Amino acid sequence: MQTLEGVRIGFAMTGSFCTFAQAFAQAEQLVSLGAELIPVMSEHAANISTRFGTASEMRERLETIAGRKAILTIEDAEPIGPKQMTDIMAVVPCTSNTAAKLAHSITDTTVTMAVKSHLRGQKPVVLAIATNDALAGSLKNIGLLANMQHYYLVPLRRDDPVKKPASLVADFSRTAETVLKALAGTG
């Protein structure tokens, strides 16, 4: 795999808590490839404790991987674009709620502000979608994003076709590959 040496990646996490372990593994892989991570967490990702871990454990894990404090507020996310803090933004995981907001240019969370601010520079955004209704109500928003300039989707797969027939989740193991393709404009 190619290097990401010197590439500044905004690594944003939203509230698909069951996929956090996979997201952290991808953050570690991006760092191992030389990327500099600028961590961002949605309000829910940063503040809700679940059976997968406490909110403080999740924040600390991402900050440890990135080697810096996470951006946790809309106010702190707004300068990302004007200060050209990122070369690419990756939302890993990206919930259907966040995907819908991005598809309709709604900016009311830390992550949506981070993406909007980053997009001011017409730079790529990678989304690792994880949602139980991807093949139902969320499909139209995923379709919109797949056809919008600057957005790239990590390939999706069926989550559990029997118990969750409308669910899709990104193949998180392909995050770095998608980031590289997005940077090259070939994704």
C-alpha positions in Angstrom: 0.0 0.0 0.0 1.2 3.5 -0.7 2.3 5.9 2.0 0.2 8.7 3.4 3.4 10.4 4.7 2.5 14.1 5.5 -1.2 13.8 4.6 -3.4 15.6 7.1 -6.6 13.5 7.6 -9.5 14.9 9.5 -10.7 11.7 11.2 -14.3 12.2 12.3 -16.3 9.7 14.3 -20.1 9.7 14.6 -22.3 7.5 16.9 -22.3 4.1 15.3 -20.9 2.8 18.6 -20.8 -0.9 17.6 -18.3 -0.1 14.8 -15.9 2.0 17.0 -13.4 -0.9 17.4 -13.2 -1.1 13.6 -12.9 2.7 13.3 -10.0 2.8 15.8 -8.2 0.0 13.8 -8.5 2.2 10.7 -7.2 5.2 12.5 -4.2 3.2 13.6 -3.6 2.0 10.1 -3.7 5.5 8.6 -1.2 6.7 11.2 1.0 3.6 10.4 1.0 4.7 6.8 2.3 8.1 7.8 -0.8 10.2 8.0 -1.3 12.9 10.6 -4.8 12.6 12.1 -6.9 15.6 13.2 -9.5 13.8 15.4 -13.1 15.0 15.4 -16.0 13.5 17.3 -19.7 14.2 17.1 -21.5 15.3 20.2 -23.0 11.8 20.6 -19.7 9.9 19.8 -17.9 12.1 22.4 -20.4 12.1 25.2 -22.5 8.9 25.2 -21.3 5.8 27.1 -22.5 2.5 25.8 -22.0 -1.2 26.3 -19.0 -0.8 23.9 -17.2 1.6 26.4 -17.5 4.9 28.2 -17.5 8.2 26.4 -14.2 9.2 28.0 -12.5 5.9 27.0 -13.6 6.4 23.4 -12.3 10.0 23.3 -9.1 9.0 25.0 -8.5 6.2 22.5 -8.9 8.4 19.5 -6.8 11.1 21.0 -4.1 8.6 21.9 -4.0 7.3 18.3 -3.9 10.8 16.8 -1.5 12.2 19.4 -3.7 15.3 20.0 -6.9 16.4 21.5 -10.1 15.9 19.5 -12.2 18.6 18.1 -15.5 18.4 20.0 -17.4 21.6 19.2 -18.9 23.3 16.2 -16.8 26.4 17.1 -13.6 24.4 17.1 -14.5 22.7 13.8 -15.3 25.8 11.8 -11.6 26.9 11.3 -10.7 23.6 9.6 -11.3 25.0 6.1 -10.1 28.6 6.5 -6.9 27.4 8.2 -6.5 24.6 5.7 -6.0 22.1 8.5 -6.8 19.0 6.5 -6.0 17.5 3.1 -8.9 15.0 3.3 -11.7 14.3 5.7 -12.7 10.8 6.6 -16.0 10.2 8.6 -15.4 6.7 10.1 -18.1 5.6 11.1 -20.7 7.8 9.4 -24.2 7.2 10.6 -27.3 7.6 8.4 -28.2 10.7 10.4 -24.9 12.4 9.5 -25.1 11.1 5.9 -28.5 12.7 5.6 -27.3 16.0 7.0 -24.3 16.0 4.6 -26.5 15.1 1.6 -28.7 18.1 2.4 -26.0 20.5 3.5 -27.2 20.7 7.1 -24.6 21.9 9.5 -25.6 21.4 13.1 -23.0 19.1 14.6 -19.3 19.1 15.1 -18.8 16.6 12.3 -21.1 18.2 9.8 -19.3 21.5 10.5 -15.9 19.9 10.1 -16.9 18.4 6.7 -18.5 21.7 5.5 -15.5 23.7 6.5 -13.2 21.2 4.9 -15.2 21.3 1.7 -14.6 25.0 1.3 -11.3 24.0 -0.2 -13.0 21.5 -2.6 -11.0 18.7 -1.0 -12.2 15.0 -0.8 -14.4 13.5 1.9 -14.5 9.8 2.6 -17.5 8.3 4.3 -17.6 4.9 6.0 -21.3 4.4 6.2 -22.8 2.2 9.0 -26.6 2.1 9.2 -29.4 -0.4 9.8 -31.6 1.2 7.2 -29.3 1.7 4.3 -31.6 -0.3 2.0 -34.7 1.5 3.3 -35.1 5.2 4.3 -31.4 6.1 4.1 -30.8 4.8 0.6 -31.8 8.1 -1.1 -29.3 10.1 1.0 -26.5 7.5 0.3 -27.4 7.8 -3.4 -27.2 11.6 -3.3 -23.8 11.5 -1.6 -22.4 8.9 -4.1 -23.2 11.3 -6.9 -22.0 14.5 -5.2 -18.6 16.0 -6.1 -15.8 15.5 -3.5 -17.6 12.6 -1.7 -16.2 9.1 -1.8 -17.8 6.0 -0.1 -15.8 3.2 1.5 -17.3 0.1 -0.2 -20.4 -1.2 1.6 -21.5 -4.8 2.4 -24.5 -6.5 3.9 -24.4 -6.5 7.7 -26.7 -9.3 8.6 -29.2 -10.0 5.8 -31.4 -12.3 8.0 -31.7 -10.3 11.2 -31.2 -6.8 9.7 -32.3 -7.0 6.0 -31.9 -3.3 5.3 -28.5 -2.9 7.0 -25.3 -2.0 5.3 -21.9 -1.3 6.8 -18.7 -0.1 5.2 -15.9 -2.6 4.7 -13.8 -0.7 7.2 -10.7 -2.7 6.1 -10.8 -0.7 2.8 -10.7 2.8 4.5 -7.0 3.5 3.7 -7.5 2.3 0.1 -10.5 4.6 -0.3 -8.5 7.5 1.2 -5.7 6.9 -1.3 -8.1 6.8 -4.2 -10.0 9.9 -3.1 -6.7 11.8 -2.8 -5.9 10.7 -6.4 -9.4 11.5 -7.6 -10.0 8.0 -8.8 -12.3 6.6 -6.1 
